[in-house]
Amino acid sequence: MAFFSLKDARARSAARSADAARLKGELRLGMRLGEDDVLAVNEIACAEPGCADRETIVLVMRAGEPTRALRIARGMDAIEADDIDRLGAEEDSLRREGATSPTA
């Protein structure tokens, strides 16, 4: 039987926070976010069939635009430069679609 260690839980939490901060910095650059734009990065368990055990959800909140949720099918600690490039391209595409939308 494993026991719960508060010290270990705090260390894991600090490591996740460090991963999120690093990832936010890389995403801010990759998506060319301004100072008024906000980014939230969270790792969640994915229960959908065929989905990875963990996935990372990125909320992009640009000033004057609707919030967009983007997804990376892996945990924060496993995200690579290619994932960030893909997310940047996806965000660019979604912004262009929003700009040309008849409801925009």
VOBA-1610 file (N, C-alpha, C; in pm, whole numbers, padded with zeros to 5 digits, always signed):
BEGIN
Met+00085-00118+00000Met+00000+00000+00000Met+00089+00125+00000Ala+00065+00213-00092Ala+00141+00337-00100Ala+00079+00439-00006Phe+00163+00525+00047Phe+00108+00629+00133Phe+00126+00765+00066Phe+00044+00859+00106Phe+00044+00992+00050Phe+00144+01078+00125Ser+00233+01140+00052Ser+00331+01229+00112Ser+00302+01371+00068Leu+00277+01458+00163Leu+00251+01598+00133Leu+00373+01662+00066Lys+00490+01623+00108Lys+00614+01676+00049Lys+00623+01637-00100Asp+00592+01511-00131Asp+00594+01467-00272Asp+00486+01538-00354Ala+00368+01556-00296Ala+00259+01625-00366Ala+00298+01768-00397Arg+00362+01835-00303Arg+00407+01973-00326Arg+00514+01978-00434Ala+00603+01881-00435Ala+00708+01877-00538Ala+00648+01855-00677Arg+00549+01765-00687Arg+00482+01743-00816Arg+00408+01868-00861Ser+00342+01935-00767Ser+00269+02057-00799Ser+00365+02167-00846Ala+00478+02179-00782Ala+00578+02279-00822Ala+00633+02247-00961Ala+00654+02119-00990Ala+00704+02080-01121Ala+00601+02110-01229Arg+00472+02083-01202Arg+00366+02115-01299Arg+00357+02265-01321Ser+00370+02343-01214Ser+00367+02489-01227Ser+00483+02539-01311Ala+00600+02481-01292Ala+00717+02519-01372Ala+00697+02482-01518Asp+00641+02363-01544Asp+00611+02322-01682Asp+00513+02418-01747Ala+00409+02457-01672Ala+00307+02548-01726Ala+00366+02685-01755Ala+00451+02735-01667Ala+00513+02866-01689Ala+00605+02864-01810Arg+00683+02759-01824Arg+00773+02745-01940Arg+00692+02739-02068Leu+00588+02657-02067Leu+00504+02639-02184Leu+00432+02770-02221Lys+00383+02843-02122Lys+00317+02971-02149Lys+00413+03067-02219Gly+00536+03073-02172Gly+00634+03161-02235Gly+00660+03124-02379Glu+00675+02994-02406Glu+00699+02949-02543Glu+00578+02974-02632Leu+00458+02951-02579Leu+00336+02974-02656Leu+00312+03122-02684Arg+00342+03207-02586Arg+00326+03352-02606Arg+00410+03398-02724Leu+00532+03348-02733Leu+00619+03383-02845Leu+00567+03322-02975Gly+00533+03195-02972Gly+00488+03124-03092Gly+00359+03178-03149Met+00273+03233-03062Met+00144+03286-03108Met+00147+03438-03122Arg+00261+03497-03095Arg+00279+03642-03103Arg+00170+03716-03024Leu+00156+03677-02898Leu+00056+03741-02812Leu+00108+03875-02762Gly+00017+03971-02750Gly+00051+04102-02697Gly+00041+04104-02545Glu+00077+04217-02487Glu+00075+04230-02341Glu-00067+04224-02284Asp-00167+04264-02363Asp-00306+04262-02317Asp-00372+04126-02335Asp-00304+04035-02403Asp-00359+03902-02428Asp-00325+03809-02311Val-00415+03715-02285Val-00398+03624-02172Val-00397+03480-02223Leu-00317+03399-02158Leu-00303+03259-02194Leu-00318+03175-02068Ala-00400+03071-02074Ala-00414+02976-01963Ala-00377+02838-02015Val-00296+02767-01938Val-00250+02633-01977Val-00284+02538-01863Asn-00358+02431-01895Asn-00397+02332-01795Asn-00382+02192-01851Glu-00341+02103-01765Glu-00332+01961-01803Glu-00449+01889-01739Ile-00518+01809-01820Ile-00634+01736-01769Ile-00625+01589-01811Ala-00700+01506-01741Ala-00713+01366-01780Ala-00814+01359-01893Cys-00786+01278-01992Cys-00876+01263-02106Cys-00942+01126-02098Ala-01075+01126-02091Ala-01149+01001-02078Ala-01208+00953-02210Glu-01187+01030-02317Glu-01243+00991-02447Glu-01167+00871-02504Pro-01238+00781-02573Pro-01170+00666-02633Pro-01066+00711-02736Gly-00950+00648-02733Gly-00844+00680-02828Gly-00764+00803-02790Cys-00796+00866-02682Cys-00727+00987-02636Cys-00610+00946-02546Ala-00508+01029-02544Ala-00396+01005-02452Ala-00447+01014-02308Asp-00372+00959-02214Asp-00413+00964-02073Asp-00426+01108-02024Arg-00333+01192-02069Arg-00334+01333-02031Arg-00330+01418-02157Glu-00394+01533-02150Glu-00386+01629-02259Glu-00372+01768-02201Thr-00322+01857-02282Thr-00302+01995-02238Thr-00400+02084-02313Ile-00472+02164-02238Ile-00569+02257-02293Ile-00510+02398-02281Val-00510+02470-02391Val-00458+02607-02395Val-00574+02699-02428Leu-00603+02792-02338Leu-00705+02893-02364Leu-00634+03021-02407Val-00672+03070-02525Val-00613+03192-02580Val-00719+03301-02569Met-00689+03404-02492Met-00782+03514-02470Met-00717+03643-02518Arg-00741+03673-02646Arg-00686+03795-02705Arg-00784+03910-02682Ala-00729+04026-02655Ala-00813+04144-02631Ala-00903+04168-02752Gly-01033+04180-02727Gly-01129+04210-02833Gly-01169+04093-02919Glu-01127+03971-02883Glu-01161+03852-02963Glu-01222+03747-02871Pro-01299+03653-02928Pro-01354+03545-02844Pro-01242+03453-02795Thr-01264+03394-02680Thr-01168+03297-02625Thr-01168+03172-02711Arg-01050+03121-02737Arg-01036+02997-02814Arg-00966+02892-02727Ala-01017+02770-02732Ala-00956+02658-02661Ala-00885+02570-02762Leu-00757+02548-02740Leu-00676+02463-02827Leu-00627+02345-02744Arg-00601+02234-02809Arg-00569+02111-02736Arg-00443+02047-02793Ile-00361+01997-02701Ile-00243+01918-02738Ile-00262+01781-02673Ala-00253+01676-02752Ala-00284+01541-02704Ala-00168+01476-02631Arg-00112+01549-02536Arg-00008+01495-02447Arg+00004+01585-02325Gly+00069+01535-02222Gly+00087+01612-02100Gly+00185+01726-02120Met+00181+01823-02032Met+00267+01941-02044Met+00416+01906-02050Asp+00456+01806-01973Asp+00597+01770-01968Asp+00647+01702-02095Ala+00556+01664-02184Ala+00594+01593-02307Ala+00578+01678-02433Ile+00538+01804-02418Ile+00516+01891-02533Ile+00648+01930-02596Glu+00650+01925-02729Glu+00772+01955-02804Glu+00752+02080-02889Ala+00860+02127-02948Ala+00856+02248-03032Ala+00757+02233-03147Asp+00748+02114-03205Asp+00653+02091-03315Asp+00509+02114-03269Asp+00478+02074-03146Asp+00343+02095-03092Asp+00313+02245-03082Ile+00410+02321-03037Ile+00392+02465-03023Ile+00376+02531-03160Asp+00456+02488-03257Asp+00443+02540-03394Asp+00304+02509-03450Arg+00256+02386-03429Arg+00125+02346-03479Arg+00015+02429-03414Leu+00026+02451-03284Leu-00075+02531-03214Leu-00074+02675-03264Gly+00045+02730-03289Gly+00054+02866-03343Gly-00014+02876-03478Ala+00008+02776-03564Ala-00055+02774-03696Ala-00206+02759-03683Glu-00250+02675-03590Glu-00394+02656-03569Glu-00459+02786-03520Glu-00393+02855-03430Glu-00444+02982-03378Glu-00451+03086-03491Asp-00348+03094-03574Asp-00350+03187-03688Asp-00468+03157-03780Ser-00491+03030-03808Ser-00600+02989-03896Ser-00735+03027-03836Leu-00753+03001-03707Leu-00879+03035-03640Leu-00903+03185-03639Arg-00798+03262-03622Arg-00812+03409-03623Arg-00853+03458-03762Arg-00793+03401-03866Arg-00828+03440-04002Arg-00974+03404-04032Glu-01015+03285-03990Glu-01155+03244-04012Glu-01251+03339-03941Gly-01215+03379-03819Gly-01299+03472-03743Gly-01308+03608-03807Ala-01198+03651-03869Ala-01195+03783-03934Ala-01278+03785-04061Thr-01291+03669-04125Thr-01367+03664-04250Thr-01509+03612-04231Ser-01543+03578-04108Ser-01677+03525-04078Ser-01781+03634-04098Pro-01898+03602-04158Pro-02002+03702-04178Pro-02060+03756-04047Thr-02040+03681-03936Thr-02093+03727-03807Thr-01992+03809-03732Ala-01869+03817-03783Ala-01764+03890-03711Ala-01780+04039-03728
//
